[in-house]
Amino acid sequence: MRSFKAALLAVSVSVLALGTARADVKPHPLFSDNMVLQQGTELTVWGTAGAGEQVEVKLTRQAPGQASAAASSVAADKDGKWVVKLPKQTAGTGFTLAIKGTNTVELKNVAVGEVWVCSGQSNMEWSVNAGESPEDVKKGAENPNLRLFTVQKRTAPHPIQDQNDLKHFTKWSVSGPDTVGGFSAVAYHFGQKLQKELGVPVGLIHTSWGGTPAQAWASLEALDADPSLKYYADSARAAVKGYENYDAKKAQADYETALAKWKENADKLKAAGKPVPKEPTKPGATPPALGPGTPGVLYNAMIYPLLNFKVKGAIWYQGESNAGKAFEYRTLFTAMIKDWRKQFNCELPFMLVQLAPFRGGASGVDYAELRDAQLYATKALPKTGIAVITDVGNETDIHPKPKQPVGERLALAALGIEYGKKIVYYGPTLKDVKYASGAATLTFDNVGGGLVAKDGDLVGFQVAGKDGKFVPAKAAIKDDTVVLSSELVPEPVAVRYGWVNFAKPTLNFFNKEGLPATPFRTDEAPYTTQPRPKK
């Protein structure tokens, strides 16, 4: 009897403890000390508590000569979820965000300013420590108005809706020598430039993963919506089905069968002096994680949990993993941008980095085609800017170390496009071409203070006649135009600039503001990555 009562008491205590734990107010992991809230828009704060629990959220600021407060309350729903709206705020620091239920969570050193999502693959992930002159960068990193947040790598078969399943979310930190080393170098330099130019706090949410394709960052909803991309969604569903229906016993049996066949074959190959293939991998008790290249899985784990958080815009450095399908990227990338705008429920300004020069694939132009697909997105969609980095590349290293010009050119695009600054934020972009007297005369937008050739004569221009064969062209700047000619092409009909993976010598066409021209072409020859029509 005593043992039964003791057991009953233990269960009762456990239930009460569990109930108390569940009743604790917990904000979403995006909310922590040092965070930045987006200025100028209604704010959303959300989290969990006990079912029906009354939750009050209060944002206060005590600044010299002034005090402010905004508060709202709501009852948690039957699942313990709550969402509170606060009125829009002006930029500043020194805020406190208090969330009160049966307990109180108080977040300090909160700022209000501009929040940007920073995403992509390895060149966005590339840290300050791995970049150029990291010690010098860290020495200048002390900035209380720049705040950093990192979403660690994670895949998910479905969009993560449970905030308790976000262990890959970190905490906000203030920019300084001890905090920026492991942070994205491109994002850091973007944020520093933006913060100094705007004079308000800036928050950066870094969420990237090296070697990943764009389809992994798009929702299946978006991939399903385009007939040419639906095969990505179908492949994702097949992968998720295999993941969720994983049978450890069957996997072990299949492994043992495969291992037996491998051993038999290995013995024969060894006897014949031939190489032996890799031994089959022993399966685990749980299914292997879905790979980061699986369509939708990074959106599910690393973008979807951000969607309620108010942000200003996004910066993006990705494309290397899609270079083999550059023509498709025209459709895929624009679909992904539209998808993010729909999911974030705003016309999300989107600033992208055009791929750096690199040797690329065997065709010699797959990177050139991907850059063209990126340029296409900026022309097809509003509030979409581009950072051209033809002068920042390495033929044999896909990760060029200079990241400061990359981040700062992204900031220039954001300042000009989203913030309306009267600045030159692009290098020369082709406006028109006219052919006469054996020459091609090119005019440009974004001339700025004038066109210049850095370090000698202009290089990288080609012309072609009606035969479609491109040859190097002599190029000369005349006022705000560039005139091209070639003795091999008496009647040019098409022009290209920088239409190679890695230009030798380095492309040197700039405006006087020091911004490089984007590569371009005027012909409409099929991409080498363009699928051939079926016969």
Residue pairs with C-beta under 8 A, 6 or more apart in sequence:
19 50
20 102
22 50
22 80
23 49
23 50
23 53
23 101
23 102
24 49
24 50
24 101
24 102
24 103
25 47
25 48
25 49
25 53
25 55
25 99
25 100
25 101
25 102
25 103
25 104
25 105
26 47
26 48
26 49
26 105
26 163
26 164
27 45
27 46
27 47
27 99
27 105
27 107
28 45
28 46
28 47
28 163
28 166
28 305
28 308
28 309
29 163
29 166
29 169
30 149
30 169
30 205
30 305
30 306
30 309
31 45
31 47
31 97
31 99
31 107
32 107
32 171
32 172
33 107
33 108
33 109
33 110
33 171
33 172
34 109
34 110
34 111
34 147
34 171
34 172
34 173
34 174
35 97
35 107
35 110
35 111
35 147
35 149
35 172
35 203
36 110
36 111
36 112
36 113
36 114
36 115
36 147
36 172
36 201
36 202
36 203
37 43
37 59
37 89
37 95
37 97
37 110
37 111
37 112
37 113
37 115
37 203
37 310
38 112
38 113
38 114
38 115
38 309
38 310
38 311
38 312
39 88
39 89
39 90
39 91
39 112
39 113
39 114
39 200
40 88
40 89
40 90
41 88
41 310
42 85
42 86
42 87
42 88
42 310
43 59
43 85
43 86
43 87
43 88
43 89
43 310
44 83
44 84
44 85
44 86
44 308
44 309
44 310
45 57
45 83
45 84
45 85
45 86
45 97
45 99
46 81
46 82
46 83
46 84
46 308
47 55
47 81
47 82
47 99
47 163
48 76
48 80
48 81
48 82
48 163
48 164
49 55
49 76
49 80
49 82
49 101
49 102
50 76
50 80
50 101
50 102
51 76
51 77
51 78
51 79
51 80
52 75
52 76
52 78
53 75
53 76
53 80
53 82
53 101
53 102
54 73
54 74
54 75
54 76
54 101
55 73
55 74
55 75
55 76
55 82
55 84
55 99
55 100
55 101
56 71
56 72
56 73
56 98
56 99
56 100
56 101
57 71
57 72
57 73
57 84
57 86
57 97
57 98
57 99
57 100
58 69
58 70
58 71
58 97
58 98
58 100
59 69
59 70
59 71
59 86
59 89
59 95
59 96
59 97
59 98
59 110
60 67
60 68
60 69
60 70
60 95
60 96
60 98
61 67
61 68
61 69
61 92
61 94
61 95
61 96
62 94
63 92
63 94
70 86
70 87
70 89
71 86
72 84
72 85
72 86
73 84
74 82
74 83
74 84
75 82
76 82
76 101
83 308
89 95
89 112
90 112
91 111
91 112
91 113
91 114
91 200
91 201
92 111
92 112
92 113
92 201
93 109
93 111
93 112
93 144
93 145
93 201
94 109
94 111
95 110
95 111
95 112
96 106
96 107
96 108
96 110
97 106
97 107
97 110
98 104
98 105
98 106
98 107
99 105
99 106
99 107
109 174
111 145
111 147
111 201
111 203
112 201
113 145
113 195
113 198
113 200
113 201
113 202
113 203
114 194
114 198
114 200
114 201
114 202
114 203
114 312
115 202
115 203
115 204
115 205
115 309
115 310
115 311
115 312
116 187
116 190
116 191
116 194
116 202
116 203
116 204
116 205
116 311
116 312
116 313
116 314
116 315
116 414
117 205
117 207
117 303
117 306
117 311
117 313
117 314
117 315
118 124
118 184
118 186
118 187
118 190
118 204
118 205
118 206
118 207
118 208
118 314
118 315
119 206
119 207
119 208
119 217
119 302
119 303
119 314
119 315
119 316
119 318
120 208
120 316
120 317
120 318
120 353
121 208
121 209
121 210
121 211
121 212
121 317
121 318
121 319
121 320
121 321
122 208
122 210
122 211
122 320
122 398
122 399
123 186
123 317
123 318
123 320
123 353
123 356
123 398
123 399
123 400
123 403
123 406
124 184
124 186
124 187
124 206
124 208
124 315
124 316
124 317
124 318
124 353
125 184
125 208
125 209
125 210
126 184
126 185
126 186
126 399
126 403
127 181
127 182
127 183
127 184
127 185
128 134
128 137
128 138
128 141
128 180
128 181
128 182
128 183
128 184
128 185
128 188
128 403
129 181
129 182
130 185
130 399
130 401
131 137
131 185
131 401
131 402
131 403
131 404
132 401
132 402
132 403
132 404
134 181
137 180
137 185
137 188
137 404
138 177
138 180
138 181
139 177
141 175
141 176
141 177
141 179
141 180
141 188
142 175
142 176
142 177
143 174
143 175
143 176
143 192
143 195
144 174
144 175
145 195
145 200
145 201
145 202
146 174
146 175
146 191
146 192
146 195
146 201
146 202
146 204
147 172
147 173
147 174
147 175
147 201
147 202
147 203
147 204
148 172
148 173
148 174
148 175
148 179
148 180
148 183
148 187
148 188
148 191
148 203
148 204
148 206
149 170
149 171
149 172
149 173
149 203
149 204
149 205
149 206
150 170
150 182
150 183
150 184
150 205
150 206
150 207
151 168
151 169
151 170
151 205
151 206
151 207
151 302
151 305
151 306
152 168
152 169
152 170
153 168
153 209
153 292
153 302
154 168
154 301
154 302
155 289
155 290
155 291
155 292
155 294
155 297
155 298
155 300
155 301
156 290
156 297
156 300
156 301
157 240
157 243
157 244
157 290
157 297
157 300
158 240
158 300
159 219
159 299
159 300
159 304
159 305
160 166
160 300
160 301
160 304
160 305
161 304
163 305
166 305
168 301
168 302
169 305
172 203
173 179
175 188
175 191
175 192
180 188
183 204
183 206
184 204
184 206
184 208
185 403
185 404
185 407
186 315
186 317
186 353
186 403
186 406
186 407
186 410
187 204
187 206
187 315
187 407
188 204
188 407
189 403
189 404
189 406
189 407
189 408
189 411
190 204
190 315
190 407
190 408
190 410
190 411
190 414
191 202
191 204
191 407
191 411
192 407
193 407
193 408
193 411
193 412
194 202
194 411
194 414
194 415
195 201
195 202
197 411
197 415
197 421
198 415
198 419
205 306
205 309
205 311
207 302
207 303
207 306
208 317
208 318
209 216
209 292
209 298
209 302
211 292
211 293
211 321
212 292
212 293
212 298
212 318
212 321
213 293
213 321
213 322
214 318
214 319
214 321
214 322
214 329
214 332
214 333
214 336
215 223
215 229
215 232
215 295
215 296
215 332
215 336
216 292
216 293
216 294
216 295
216 296
216 297
216 298
216 299
217 298
217 299
217 302
217 303
217 318
217 336
218 232
218 295
218 296
218 299
218 332
218 335
218 336
218 339
219 296
219 299
219 300
219 304
219 339
219 343
220 233
220 236
220 237
220 295
220 296
221 339
222 229
222 335
222 336
222 338
222 339
222 342
223 229
223 230
223 232
223 233
223 236
223 295
223 296
223 335
224 230
224 233
225 335
226 331
226 335
228 328
228 331
229 328
229 331
229 332
229 335
232 295
232 296
233 295
233 296
235 294
235 295
236 294
236 295
236 296
236 297
239 290
239 294
240 290
242 287
243 287
243 290
244 287
246 286
246 287
248 283
248 284
248 285
248 286
251 283
252 283
254 283
255 280
255 281
255 282
255 283
258 280
259 279
259 280
262 277
262 279
262 280
265 277
266 276
266 277
266 279
269 275
269 276
269 277
270 276
290 297
291 297
292 298
293 321
303 340
303 343
304 343
307 343
307 344
307 345
311 344
311 348
312 349
312 418
313 348
313 349
313 350
313 351
313 383
313 414
313 418
314 340
314 348
314 349
314 350
314 351
315 350
315 351
315 352
315 353
315 410
315 414
316 350
316 351
316 352
316 353
317 352
317 353
317 406
319 329
319 333
319 355
319 370
319 371
319 373
319 374
320 355
320 358
320 370
320 398
322 328
322 329
322 332
322 333
322 370
323 355
323 360
323 361
323 366
323 367
323 369
323 370
323 529
324 361
324 366
324 529
325 332
325 529
326 366
326 367
326 369
326 370
326 372
326 373
326 527
326 529
327 369
327 373
327 527
327 529
327 530
327 531
328 529
329 370
329 373
329 374
330 373
330 376
330 377
333 373
333 374
333 377
334 376
334 377
334 380
334 381
337 348
337 350
337 377
337 381
337 384
338 381
340 348
340 350
341 347
341 348
341 350
347 382
347 383
348 383
349 383
349 384
349 385
349 414
349 417
349 418
350 381
350 383
350 384
350 385
351 384
351 385
351 386
351 387
351 410
351 413
351 414
351 417
352 374
352 377
352 378
352 384
352 385
352 386
352 387
353 386
353 387
353 389
353 406
353 409
353 410
354 371
354 374
354 375
354 386
354 387
354 388
354 389
354 390
354 518
355 367
355 370
355 371
355 374
356 389
356 390
356 392
356 393
356 394
356 400
357 367
357 390
357 392
357 393
357 394
357 395
357 501
357 502
357 503
357 506
357 507
358 367
358 393
358 394
358 395
358 397
358 398
358 501
358 502
359 395
359 396
359 501
359 502
360 366
360 367
360 501
360 502
361 367
361 501
363 528
363 529
364 500
364 501
365 499
365 500
365 501
365 528
366 501
366 528
366 529
367 501
367 502
368 498
368 499
368 500
368 501
368 519
369 527
369 528
369 529
371 518
371 519
372 519
372 520
372 521
372 527
374 386
375 386
375 518
375 519
375 520
377 384
378 384
378 385
378 386
383 417
383 418
384 417
385 410
385 413
385 414
385 416
385 417
385 425
385 426
386 413
386 426
386 518
387 406
387 409
387 410
387 412
387 413
388 409
388 426
388 427
388 515
388 516
388 517
388 518
389 405
389 406
389 409
389 516
390 498
390 503
390 506
390 507
390 516
390 517
390 518
390 519
391 405
391 454
391 506
391 507
391 508
391 516
392 400
392 402
392 405
392 406
393 400
393 502
393 506
394 400
394 401
395 502
395 504
409 425
409 515
412 423
412 425
412 515
413 425
413 426
415 421
415 423
415 425
416 423
416 424
416 425
416 426
417 425
424 446
424 448
424 449
424 511
424 513
424 515
425 515
426 445
426 446
426 515
426 518
427 446
427 509
427 510
427 511
427 513
427 515
427 516
427 517
427 518
428 444
428 445
428 446
428 447
428 451
428 509
428 510
428 511
428 517
428 518
429 444
429 445
429 446
429 517
429 518
429 520
430 442
430 444
430 445
430 497
430 520
430 522
431 442
431 443
431 444
431 445
432 442
432 443
433 440
433 441
433 442
433 443
433 495
433 522
434 440
434 441
435 441
435 491
435 492
435 493
438 485
438 490
438 491
438 492
439 483
439 484
439 485
439 492
440 463
440 473
440 483
440 484
440 485
440 492
440 495
441 481
441 482
441 483
441 484
442 481
442 482
442 483
442 484
442 495
443 480
443 481
444 451
444 480
444 481
444 482
444 517
446 511
446 515
447 480
447 511
448 511
448 512
448 513
448 515
449 511
449 512
449 513
450 480
450 511
450 512
451 477
451 480
451 481
451 482
451 509
451 510
451 511
451 512
452 477
452 509
452 510
452 511
452 512
453 477
453 508
453 509
453 510
454 508
454 510
455 508
456 508
457 475
457 476
458 475
458 476
458 477
458 482
458 508
458 509
459 475
459 503
459 505
459 506
459 507
459 508
460 497
460 498
460 503
460 507
460 508
460 509
460 519
461 472
461 473
461 475
461 482
461 484
461 495
461 496
461 497
462 470
462 471
462 472
462 473
462 495
462 496
462 497
462 499
463 470
463 471
463 473
463 484
463 485
463 486
463 489
463 492
463 494
463 495
463 496
464 470
464 471
464 489
464 492
464 493
464 494
464 495
464 496
464 523
465 489
465 490
465 491
465 492
465 493
466 491
466 493
468 494
468 523
468 525
470 494
470 496
470 499
471 486
471 488
471 489
472 486
473 484
473 485
473 486
473 489
473 492
473 495
474 484
474 485
474 486
475 482
475 483
475 484
476 482
476 483
482 509
484 492
484 495
485 492
486 492
494 521
494 522
494 523
495 521
495 522
495 523
496 519
496 520
496 521
496 522
496 523
497 507
497 509
497 517
497 519
497 520
497 521
498 507
498 517
498 518
498 519
498 520
499 519
499 521
507 516
507 517
507 519
509 516
509 517
510 516
510 517
511 517
